Amino acid sequence: MNTKNLGQKVFSSIWDSDIHGKTGWQAKILLSLRIAYAVIRDAIDGQITLRAMSLVYTTLLSLVPLLAVSFSVLKAFGVHNQIEPMLLALLQPLGEKSIEITERIIGFVENMKAGVLGSLGLVFLLYTVVSLIQKIERAFNFIWRVKTPRSLAQRFSDYLSVVIVGPILIFTAVGITASISSATIIQQLGAIQPFGELINFSARLAPYILIIAAFTFIYILIPNTKVKVRSAVIGAITAGILWETTGWLFASFVVSSSNYTAIYSAFATLIIFMIWLYLAWLILLTGSCIAFYHQHPEYLSVQKRELKPSNRMKENIALHTMFLISKDFHEKGNGWSIDRLAQYMRMPMEIMEDIINLLVDNKLIKRTCDDTIYFQPSQSLENILLEDIFAAVRSHGEEGYLNIKQLPANDIVTGLMDELEQESKNTLNKKSMKDLLIRQNN
């Protein structure tokens, strides 16, 4: 058997096999292979790499303002002196150049004083930080097929937790780890076997655990959708292993990169720093991609495809959505969020977003102004006619040039379509959402 036939056989065994007919471990292996294929395919497609490169330049512009804000927060807790060791550890794969870059960044941060910047400069500083996190969110939303960004209130609360709470948690974890390592009892146990080997193994494992925990936090918080903890952890484990492995390989590359210094001279440090930033963002986005495919295996396919429901499916989803929201409003319930609707109806998020936006645009439902966006009817249930719901779905997309008025005149076809329209109206017979709720109660 030649290599080509072997490759085709392996490819066929991955995609032609029925995953539901496999046992537990076989199904997991098959799912892992499909996810690996989909992630590599997306990377080759170029969108993930393009967004990683975009984030490199945004990071270069926003890194100092971000650290300045974090520095101010940490200073209030008296742990601001720990920012340099953390940054040094983050840039460790750069070898000796990490010391130079860290010193320069810390120098820039210390020079950014609120009194010197003034009110306008401080506003610009915060804007730069928020812009960075917003761009990160857009990259993650793209991976998770989320089209609707966070509301202003959500951005304020979530971004604030990233900028303020994030550094506190990181330095608390690092501080606890350092305290445990230097504790007398731990040192005494280290001299006793097998506790010594166990402690050494735990010390080597600690960086992986901290990275995985940080990545899990990012994967759950950043995308504007509900990410399952299990999927986030699986993505974080893969990204954490890639991070540590890539860091070790990159450090070896930097050691042998004397030619780059000779060619690029003073720019060599900046170029190496940008390469590491690119790899870091690529690893982070790859982990998010793995988490997405694990949570939504329905997107796994040989070719990257966009899920497009039929018109009948759209009508069913729209009517189900209106019924659930109306019933909850009538019974004074807690409200339906888009995440809960997608989970309840077992629909992908992007399809639910399209239907929700369609209903909002046609003024059938409206968003609440709470931190978590819920939906409720935009008018009284007696005024929401069922025929308006179906008409909203059927007419969606008829705008500009794509309009039925652009079609050539044909009395026979037009007459038939009018008859179908009238039959539909006769069937619905001015029924409203309230009539539908009354029918359920009867």
C-alpha positions as CSV (number, residue, x, y, z in Angstrom):
1,M,0.0,0.0,0.0
2,N,1.5,3.3,-1.1
3,T,1.5,6.5,1.1
4,K,-1.3,8.1,-0.8
5,N,-3.7,5.2,-0.4
6,L,-2.7,4.9,3.3
7,G,-3.5,8.6,3.8
8,Q,-6.9,8.2,2.1
9,K,-7.7,5.2,4.3
10,V,-6.8,7.1,7.5
11,F,-8.8,10.1,6.3
12,S,-11.8,8.0,5.5
13,S,-11.7,6.2,8.9
14,I,-11.7,9.6,10.7
15,W,-14.6,11.2,8.8
16,D,-16.7,8.2,7.4
17,S,-17.0,6.4,10.8
18,D,-20.1,6.9,12.9
19,I,-18.9,8.4,16.1
20,H,-22.1,7.5,17.9
21,G,-21.5,3.8,17.2
22,K,-18.1,3.8,18.9
23,T,-17.3,2.9,22.5
24,G,-16.2,5.5,25.0
25,W,-12.4,5.7,24.4
26,Q,-12.8,5.1,20.6
27,A,-15.3,8.0,20.4
28,K,-13.0,10.3,22.3
29,I,-10.0,9.4,20.0
30,L,-12.1,9.9,16.9
31,L,-13.5,13.3,18.3
32,S,-9.9,14.4,19.1
33,L,-8.7,13.6,15.6
34,R,-11.6,15.5,14.0
35,I,-11.0,18.5,16.3
36,A,-7.2,18.4,15.4
37,Y,-8.1,18.3,11.7
38,A,-10.6,21.2,12.0
39,V,-8.1,23.4,14.0
40,I,-5.3,22.8,11.5
41,R,-7.6,23.4,8.6
42,D,-8.7,26.7,10.2
43,A,-5.1,27.7,10.8
44,I,-4.2,27.0,7.2
45,D,-7.3,29.0,6.1
46,G,-5.5,32.0,7.5
47,Q,-8.2,33.7,9.6
48,I,-6.7,32.7,13.0
49,T,-3.1,33.5,12.0
50,L,-4.4,36.9,10.6
51,R,-6.0,37.8,13.9
52,A,-3.0,36.6,15.8
53,M,-0.8,39.0,13.7
54,S,-3.3,41.8,14.3
55,L,-3.2,41.3,18.0
56,V,0.6,41.5,18.0
57,Y,0.5,45.1,16.8
58,T,-2.3,46.0,19.1
59,T,-0.4,44.5,22.0
60,L,2.7,46.5,21.1
61,L,0.7,49.7,21.3
62,S,-1.3,48.7,24.4
63,L,1.1,46.7,26.5
64,V,2.6,49.6,28.4
65,P,-0.8,51.3,29.1
66,L,-2.2,47.9,30.2
67,L,0.7,47.3,32.6
68,A,0.5,50.9,33.9
69,V,-3.2,50.3,34.8
70,S,-2.3,46.9,36.4
71,F,0.7,48.5,38.2
72,S,-1.6,51.2,39.7
73,V,-4.1,48.5,40.9
74,L,-1.3,46.3,42.3
75,K,0.3,49.3,44.0
76,A,-2.9,49.8,46.1
77,F,-2.4,46.2,47.4
78,G,1.3,46.7,48.0
79,V,2.4,44.0,45.5
80,H,3.4,46.2,42.6
81,N,7.0,45.1,42.9
82,Q,6.0,41.6,41.7
83,I,5.1,42.9,38.2
84,E,8.7,42.8,37.0
85,P,9.3,39.1,38.0
86,M,6.0,38.1,36.3
87,L,6.9,39.9,33.1
88,L,10.3,38.4,33.2
89,A,8.8,34.9,33.6
90,L,6.4,35.6,30.7
91,L,9.3,36.6,28.4
92,Q,11.6,33.9,29.6
93,P,11.7,32.1,26.2
94,L,13.5,35.2,24.8
95,G,16.6,34.2,26.8
96,E,18.9,37.1,27.7
97,K,16.9,39.5,25.7
98,S,14.0,39.1,28.1
99,I,15.9,41.1,30.7
100,E,16.5,44.0,28.3
101,I,12.9,44.0,27.1
102,T,11.5,43.8,30.7
103,E,13.7,46.6,31.9
104,R,12.6,48.8,29.0
105,I,8.9,48.1,29.5
106,I,9.0,48.6,33.3
107,G,10.9,51.9,32.6
108,F,8.1,53.0,30.4
109,V,5.5,52.0,32.9
110,E,7.2,53.9,35.8
111,N,7.4,57.0,33.6
112,M,3.6,57.0,33.0
113,K,2.4,59.1,36.0
114,A,-1.1,60.4,36.2
115,G,0.1,63.9,37.1
116,V,2.2,64.0,34.0
117,L,-0.4,62.5,31.7
118,G,-3.2,64.9,32.7
119,S,-6.9,64.1,32.4
120,L,-6.9,63.7,28.6
121,G,-3.8,61.5,28.7
122,L,-5.4,59.3,31.4
123,V,-8.6,58.9,29.4
124,F,-6.5,57.9,26.3
125,L,-4.6,55.5,28.5
126,L,-7.8,53.7,29.6
127,Y,-9.2,53.8,26.1
128,T,-6.0,52.1,24.8
129,V,-6.4,49.3,27.4
130,V,-10.1,48.8,26.6
131,S,-9.4,48.8,22.9
132,L,-7.0,46.0,23.4
133,I,-9.4,43.8,25.4
134,Q,-12.2,44.7,22.9
135,K,-10.0,43.5,20.0
136,I,-9.2,40.3,21.9
137,E,-12.9,39.8,22.4
138,R,-13.6,40.2,18.7
139,A,-11.0,37.5,17.9
140,F,-12.5,35.1,20.4
141,N,-16.1,35.9,19.2
142,F,-15.0,35.1,15.6
143,I,-13.8,31.7,16.7
144,W,-17.0,31.1,18.6
145,R,-19.2,32.3,15.7
146,V,-20.7,35.1,17.9
147,K,-21.8,38.1,15.9
148,T,-23.2,40.3,18.7
149,P,-20.7,42.1,20.9
150,R,-21.2,42.8,24.6
151,S,-23.4,45.6,25.7
152,L,-21.7,48.7,27.2
153,A,-22.6,47.7,30.7
154,Q,-21.2,44.2,30.1
155,R,-18.0,45.6,28.7
156,F,-17.5,47.8,31.6
157,S,-18.0,45.0,34.2
158,D,-16.2,42.2,32.3
159,Y,-13.3,44.3,31.1
160,L,-12.9,45.8,34.6
161,S,-12.6,42.3,36.0
162,V,-9.9,41.5,33.5
163,V,-7.9,44.7,34.1
164,I,-8.3,44.9,37.8
165,V,-9.2,41.5,39.3
166,G,-7.0,39.5,36.8
167,P,-3.6,40.9,38.0
168,I,-4.6,40.4,41.6
169,L,-5.5,36.8,41.1
170,I,-2.3,36.1,39.2
171,F,0.0,37.7,41.8
172,T,-2.0,36.0,44.6
173,A,-1.4,32.6,43.0
174,V,2.3,33.3,42.4
175,G,2.6,34.6,45.9
176,I,1.0,31.5,47.4
177,T,3.2,29.2,45.3
178,A,6.3,31.1,46.4
179,S,5.2,31.0,50.1
180,I,4.6,27.3,50.0
181,S,7.9,26.6,48.3
182,S,9.8,28.6,50.9
183,A,7.9,27.2,53.9
184,T,10.1,25.4,56.4
185,I,7.9,22.3,56.6
186,I,8.0,21.9,52.8
187,Q,11.8,22.1,52.9
188,Q,12.0,19.5,55.6
189,L,9.7,17.2,53.7
190,G,11.9,17.7,50.6
191,A,14.7,16.0,52.4
192,I,12.6,12.9,53.0
193,Q,12.0,10.4,50.2
194,P,9.6,9.8,48.4
195,F,8.3,13.3,49.4
196,G,11.3,15.0,47.9
197,E,10.6,13.6,44.5
198,L,6.9,14.3,44.8
199,I,7.7,18.0,45.7
200,N,10.1,18.3,42.9
201,F,7.6,16.9,40.5
202,S,4.9,19.3,41.8
203,A,7.3,22.2,41.4
204,R,7.9,21.3,37.7
205,L,4.1,20.8,37.3
206,A,3.2,24.2,38.9
207,P,3.9,26.4,35.8
208,Y,1.6,24.2,33.7
209,I,-1.2,24.3,36.2
210,L,-1.0,28.1,36.6
211,I,-1.0,28.6,32.8
212,I,-3.9,26.2,32.3
213,A,-5.8,28.0,35.1
214,A,-5.2,31.4,33.5
215,F,-6.2,30.1,30.0
216,T,-9.4,28.5,31.4
217,F,-10.3,31.9,33.0
218,I,-9.7,33.7,29.7
219,Y,-11.6,31.1,27.6
220,I,-14.7,31.3,29.9
221,L,-14.7,35.1,30.3
222,I,-13.7,36.7,27.0
223,P,-16.1,35.2,24.4
224,N,-19.5,36.8,24.5
225,T,-21.2,33.4,24.9
226,K,-21.6,30.7,27.6
227,V,-18.5,28.4,27.5
228,K,-18.7,25.2,29.3
229,V,-16.0,24.7,31.9
230,R,-15.1,21.3,30.6
231,S,-14.5,22.6,27.0
232,A,-12.6,25.5,28.4
233,V,-10.3,23.3,30.4
234,I,-9.6,20.9,27.5
235,G,-8.7,23.9,25.3
236,A,-6.6,25.3,28.2
237,I,-4.7,22.1,28.7
238,T,-3.8,21.8,25.1
239,A,-2.8,25.5,24.9
240,G,-0.8,25.2,28.2
241,I,1.2,22.3,26.9
242,L,1.8,24.1,23.6
243,W,2.8,27.2,25.5
244,E,5.4,25.5,27.6
245,T,6.7,23.4,24.7
246,T,6.9,26.3,22.3
247,G,8.6,28.4,25.0
248,W,11.3,25.8,25.3
249,L,11.8,25.5,21.6
250,F,11.8,29.3,21.1
251,A,14.4,29.7,23.8
252,S,16.6,27.3,21.9
253,F,16.0,29.3,18.7
254,V,16.9,32.6,20.5
255,V,20.2,31.1,21.7
256,S,21.2,30.2,18.2
257,S,19.9,33.5,16.6
258,S,23.2,35.4,16.5
259,N,22.8,35.8,12.8
260,Y,19.6,37.8,13.3
261,T,21.5,40.2,15.6
262,A,24.2,40.6,12.9
263,I,21.5,41.3,10.2
264,Y,19.0,43.4,12.0
265,S,21.4,45.0,14.6
266,A,19.3,47.1,17.1
267,F,16.0,45.8,15.6
268,A,16.8,42.2,16.4
269,T,15.4,42.3,19.9
270,L,12.1,43.9,18.7
271,I,11.7,41.4,15.9
272,I,12.3,38.4,18.2
273,F,9.9,40.0,20.7
274,M,7.2,40.3,18.0
275,I,7.7,36.7,16.9
276,W,7.2,35.5,20.4
277,L,4.0,37.7,20.8
278,Y,2.7,36.2,17.6
279,L,3.3,32.6,18.8
280,A,1.7,33.4,22.1
281,W,-1.5,34.8,20.5
282,L,-1.6,31.9,18.0
283,I,-1.4,29.4,20.9
284,L,-4.1,31.2,22.9
285,L,-6.5,31.4,19.9
286,T,-5.7,27.7,19.0
287,G,-6.8,26.7,22.5
288,S,-10.0,28.7,22.1
289,C,-10.6,27.0,18.8
290,I,-10.2,23.6,20.4
291,A,-12.6,24.6,23.2
292,F,-15.2,25.7,20.5
293,Y,-15.1,22.5,18.5
294,H,-15.3,20.4,21.7
295,Q,-18.4,22.3,22.8
296,H,-19.9,22.4,19.3
297,P,-19.0,19.2,17.5
298,E,-21.8,19.9,15.0
299,Y,-19.3,22.3,13.2
300,L,-16.8,19.5,12.7
301,S,-16.7,18.6,8.9
302,V,-14.2,17.9,6.2
303,Q,-14.7,21.4,4.7
304,K,-15.3,24.5,6.7
305,R,-19.0,25.3,6.3
306,E,-21.5,27.8,7.5
307,L,-24.6,26.3,9.0
308,K,-27.6,27.5,7.0
309,P,-31.1,26.4,8.3
310,S,-33.9,26.0,5.8
311,N,-36.7,28.6,5.8
312,R,-39.0,26.1,7.4
313,M,-36.5,25.6,10.2
314,K,-36.2,29.4,10.6
315,E,-40.0,29.7,10.9
316,N,-40.0,27.0,13.6
317,I,-37.2,28.6,15.6
318,A,-38.7,32.0,15.4
319,L,-42.1,30.8,16.6
320,H,-40.6,28.7,19.4
321,T,-38.5,31.7,20.5
322,M,-41.5,34.0,20.5
323,F,-43.6,31.5,22.4
324,L,-40.9,31.0,25.1
325,I,-40.3,34.7,25.6
326,S,-44.0,35.5,25.6
327,K,-44.8,32.8,28.0
328,D,-42.1,33.8,30.4
329,F,-43.2,37.5,30.2
330,H,-46.8,36.5,30.8
331,E,-45.9,34.4,33.9
332,K,-43.4,37.1,35.1
333,G,-40.4,34.7,34.9
334,N,-36.7,35.4,35.1
335,G,-36.4,36.0,31.3
336,W,-34.6,34.2,28.5
337,S,-31.1,35.0,27.5
338,I,-29.7,34.1,24.1
339,D,-27.4,31.5,25.7
340,R,-30.3,29.8,27.5
341,L,-32.4,29.9,24.3
342,A,-29.6,28.3,22.3
343,Q,-29.1,25.6,24.9
344,Y,-32.8,24.9,25.4
345,M,-33.5,24.6,21.6
346,R,-30.2,22.8,20.9
347,M,-29.3,25.3,18.3
348,P,-25.9,26.8,17.5
349,M,-25.3,30.3,18.8
350,E,-24.9,32.0,15.4
351,I,-28.3,30.7,14.2
352,M,-30.0,31.8,17.4
353,E,-28.4,35.2,17.0
354,D,-29.7,35.6,13.5
355,I,-33.3,34.8,14.6
356,I,-33.1,37.0,17.7
357,N,-31.8,39.9,15.6
358,L,-34.5,39.3,13.0
359,L,-37.2,39.5,15.7
360,V,-35.7,42.6,17.3
361,D,-35.4,44.4,13.9
362,N,-39.1,43.7,13.3
363,K,-40.0,45.1,16.7
364,L,-41.5,41.8,18.0
365,I,-39.1,41.5,20.9
366,K,-36.7,43.9,22.7
367,R,-33.5,43.6,24.8
368,T,-33.6,44.5,28.5
369,C,-31.0,46.9,29.9
370,D,-29.7,44.6,32.6
371,D,-26.0,43.4,32.9
372,T,-27.1,40.1,31.4
373,I,-29.3,40.8,28.3
374,Y,-32.7,39.1,28.5
375,F,-35.5,39.4,25.9
376,Q,-39.2,40.3,26.3
377,P,-42.0,41.2,24.0
378,S,-41.8,44.7,22.6
379,Q,-45.6,45.2,22.7
380,S,-48.6,43.7,24.3
381,L,-49.2,40.0,23.5
382,E,-52.6,40.8,21.9
383,N,-50.8,42.9,19.3
384,I,-48.2,40.4,18.3
385,L,-49.9,38.5,15.4
386,L,-48.6,35.1,14.4
387,E,-48.7,36.2,10.7
388,D,-46.3,39.0,11.6
389,I,-43.8,36.5,12.9
390,F,-43.9,34.4,9.8
391,A,-43.8,37.5,7.6
392,A,-40.7,38.7,9.4
393,V,-38.9,35.4,8.7
394,R,-40.1,35.2,5.1
395,S,-39.2,38.8,4.2
396,H,-35.8,38.8,6.0
397,G,-33.0,39.8,3.6
398,E,-35.4,41.5,1.1
399,E,-33.6,44.9,1.0
400,G,-31.9,47.0,-1.5
401,Y,-31.5,45.2,-4.9
402,L,-32.5,41.8,-3.4
403,N,-36.2,42.5,-3.5
404,I,-39.1,40.6,-5.1
405,K,-40.0,43.8,-7.0
406,Q,-36.9,43.3,-9.0
407,L,-38.2,40.0,-10.5
408,P,-39.7,40.1,-14.0
409,A,-43.5,40.5,-14.2
410,N,-45.4,37.2,-14.4
411,D,-49.1,37.3,-13.7
412,I,-49.4,33.5,-13.2
413,V,-46.6,33.2,-10.7
414,T,-47.6,36.4,-8.9
415,G,-51.2,35.3,-8.7
416,L,-50.2,31.9,-7.2
417,M,-47.9,33.5,-4.6
418,D,-50.7,35.9,-3.6
419,E,-53.1,32.9,-3.2
420,L,-50.6,31.2,-1.0
421,E,-50.1,34.3,1.0
422,Q,-53.9,34.7,1.5
423,E,-54.3,31.0,2.5
424,S,-51.6,31.5,5.1
425,K,-53.4,34.6,6.5
426,N,-56.7,32.7,6.6
427,T,-55.1,29.8,8.5
428,L,-53.6,32.1,11.1
429,N,-56.8,34.2,11.1
430,K,-55.5,37.2,13.1
431,K,-54.3,34.9,15.9
432,S,-52.0,36.5,18.4
433,M,-49.3,35.3,20.8
434,K,-51.9,35.6,23.6
435,D,-54.2,33.2,21.7
436,L,-51.4,30.7,21.5
437,L,-50.8,30.9,25.3
438,I,-54.5,30.5,26.0
439,R,-54.6,27.4,23.7
440,Q,-51.7,25.9,25.8
441,N,-53.5,26.5,29.1
442,N,-56.7,24.8,27.7
